[in-house]
């Protein structure tokens, strides 16, 4: 459901699901958190479908996610952006970075990387094997961005001060894979800038990615949004809810009770009577009573 009203607020938030399956409770929490923060601040809320990786994209999932959001009464501003249609923008940005000598081809196989790397905060730390090497002609190459020792620091609305040294903690990271697929880190930075996103509200599972995105923003001269990383919903085994962990899709026949549960997970205190109310009344109460300081 597209909201055509123009808001005077400078707040522009977004919800950016990957279409790997239907919306589940974990993604509902992220959607509601980002939606309420935008609406409480009288801002705009955009929807972007992050369908960069064809093998992970499930046919029909994008339509299913958008239909579910619409039936839940969540109005987005402007047109929905699909990352699969944005390759020209990503390539243009990558070409600009390549001119600064910050990007180099990497022909290391997964096994070579695993054998030469140590575990970091978000996967293996790439040791820079191909930084100063001439790539093997004809061999598929990923494109990596050179990182530096200078720490990347930012203040997360919920988590407080965050500091990460990319070269030590992550290593040179991929901007385009060897199969030609653009990396999430590049695409999300390009799209947030193109859509003038001022506030990013998402799950804490992406907290460790944020310094890489800020680093890219700095190299490209982009403005850094304000970040807030929400607690992530996990199953009984402590695993993040996802298609891989067999998360159940949202039951639209019982929508308000699930949205109330999402509010409670985010530390809000919806009254019991809200269970019997309409979607419009639910959203009116939720927006007016949104309190960031109550989020765990």
N, C-alpha and C positions, 0 to 999 in steps of 0.2 A: 504494500500500500504506500504510494508516494505522497508525501506531504508537500504541497506546493506553496505553503505559506513561507514568507521570507522573515527570518528572525534578525533582530538587531544585535544579538549577542555575538561576540567574537569567538565563542566556543564552537569548535567543530570536532565532534567525535566520530567514531566509526566502530562497526562490528564487522569482522573479516573472517568468516568461517571457511574452512576447507571442505569441499563437497565430497568427502570420503564416505558419507552415509547420512542418515537422517539426523536432525537435531536431537540431542539427548540432554539429560539433566545438567551435565557439566557445561555443555555449550549454552544451555539456557541461562545458567548463572552468569556466564560472561556477557551474554546478550543483554540480560536485564540490568546488570551492573553498569554497562556502558550506556545503555538507553536512559536509565534513571539519572546518571550523573550529567548527561547532556541536557535532559529535559528540566532537571532541577535548576541548572544554570542557564535556562532559557536559550540553549544552544541548538545546533543542528546535529543530526545523527545520520550518518551515511552507512550504507551497506556495500561491502566489497567481497566478491567471491574469489578466494585464493586457490584457483584451479591451475596452478603452474605445472604440476607434475601429472602428466596424462595417465601413467600406470596406477596412480593412487585415486584418480577421479572416478567416482561411481556414476554411471549413466542415470540421469534423472534426479540426482541428489541436490543439485542447485535449485531446481524448481521446487523440490520438496521442502528445502530449507526456507525459501522465500514464501511459499504458501503457508508454512507453519508460523512464521513471524507475522504474516498478515492476519491469520486466524487468531493469533494471540493479541491482536490489537496494537502491534508495534509499527508505527508509521516512520518510514525513512524519508530523508530529504534527497531530492535529485534522483538521477538514474543510478541503477546498480552497475558497478564496474566489475568486469571479469578480467582477471590477470592473464588469462590465455589469449586475450585480444590486445595485449599491451607489449608484445615483444619488440616492436620498433622503438618504443620509448626506453626499454631496458638496454637495447643495443646502443642507442644514441648515448646514454649515460655511461655505458661501459667503454665506448670509444673515447669519450672525454677523459675518463680515468686512465685509459691506456696511454694517452698522450703525456701524462705526468710521470711515466715510468714507474707507477705504483702497482702495475698489474703484470703478471708473468704467467706463461703457460706451464702447466704441471702435468707430466705424463706418468706419475707414480700410480701403480695399481693399488687396490685396497690392501692387498697383502703386504706390499712394500711399505705402505704408510703404517700399517699395524705393527710391522716388525721394527720400524725405526722410531715409533712414537711412544709417548707415555700418556696416561690418562689425565685429562684436564677437567675443568668444571663442567664442560658440555661436550663430552666425547673426547677423541684423541687430539693431542696437541701436535699439529703438523710441524715438523722440525726444519722446514725451509729447504728441503733437499734440492728442489729445482730452482731456487731463487737465482742462482748464478750460473745455471747450466743452459746450454743451448738445447732446445727441445728436439726430440727425435722426429725427424721429418716423416710425415705420413702416419704417425701414431696419434690416436685421439688424445687431446689435451684439455684438461680443465683450466680455467683462468682463476688465479688466486690474487688476493690483494695483500700487499706487504703491510704488516703490522709494526707497531713501534713500542718501545719500552715506556713511553710517557703514559701515565695512567689516565683512563677515562673515568670521570666522576659525574654523578648526577644524583638528584634527590628524588626518590620515589615517594609519592603522596602517602602511601601506607608503610613502606619498608624503611623509609628514611634514607640516609646517605649510602650510596653504593659506589664502590671503586673497583676497577678491574684493569689489570695490565694485559692488554691483548696479546702481545708477543709472548709473554710468559704463560698466560692462562689459557689461551686459545690457539695461538699461532696464526700464520697466514691463512685466511679463510677463502672459500670458493665463492666466486661471483657468478660463474657459469660452469656447469658440469661438462664433462667430456662428451656427453651425448647431446649437448646443445641446449639443455634446459637451464633457464636462469634460476639462480639461487634465491631462496626466500629473503635472505638478508638484503640483497640488491633490490628486489622487486618491492618489498614493503617500504623501503626508504624512498624509492622513486614515486610510488603511489601516494604515500602520505604527503609528500611535498606537492605533488600534482593536485591533490584534493584539498590542500591547505589545512590539513589536520592539525589542530592545536592541542588536543588532549587524546592520549591513547590509554584506554581502560581495557585490560585483558588479563589472562591468567598468569599466575606467578611462575608457571612452567616456562614462560618466555622471558623472565627477568634476566637470565644470563645472556640472552641474545641482544639485549638493549644496548650495552656498550659498543657492540659491533655496528649497530645501526647509528648510534650517535657519532662514531668515528667516521662512517660514510657520510653522514650529514655534514660533518665538519669539512671533510675533503671536498664536498660538492658545493659548499657554501649555502646549505639549506638551514632553515630554522629548526631547532630541536623542539618537538612537542613536550608537553607535560605528561609524565608517565604515572600510571597507578596500576599496580599488579595485584589482582584479586586472589584470594585463596582458591586453590584448585580442588575440585571434588574428586575423591578417590573411592575405590571399592573396598571391600572387606580385607583385601590383600595389600592395601596401601597403594594400588596402582591407579593412575589417572584414568578417569572414565573416558573411554574412546571406543571406536569401532573394534579395535584390536582386543579390548578387554570386554567386548560383548555388552556395551552399554545399551540399555533399552531406549527406544525412541520415545519422544514426548507423546503422551496419550492425550489427544485433543479433546476427547470426551470428558476428561477430568482436568482441564487446563488450569483453572484458577487454583486448585489445590496444589498443583506442581509449582505454580508461580509463587504461591505463598511459601512453599517449602524453600524455594530459591531465595526469597527475601529473608527467611529465617536463617538460612545458611550464611547470608551476608550480614548477619547480626541485627537485622531490622526487626521490629516488633509489631507485625500486622495484627489487628484485632480479630478475634474469632468470627465476628459478624461479617468480615470481608469474604468469607467462604461462600456466603449466600448472595453476594452482590454481583452486579454485571461487570463485564470487562472494563467499561468506561469508569465505573466507580472504583474498581481496583486500581487502575492507573492513576486516577486523580489522587487517591490516598497515597499510593506509593511514591509519586513524584513530590507531593507536598511534604511528605515525612521522610524523605531520603536523608540519611545521616552517615556521612563517610566515617566519622569518628567512632561509629559502632561496628564497623567491619572488623572481624578478627584479624 
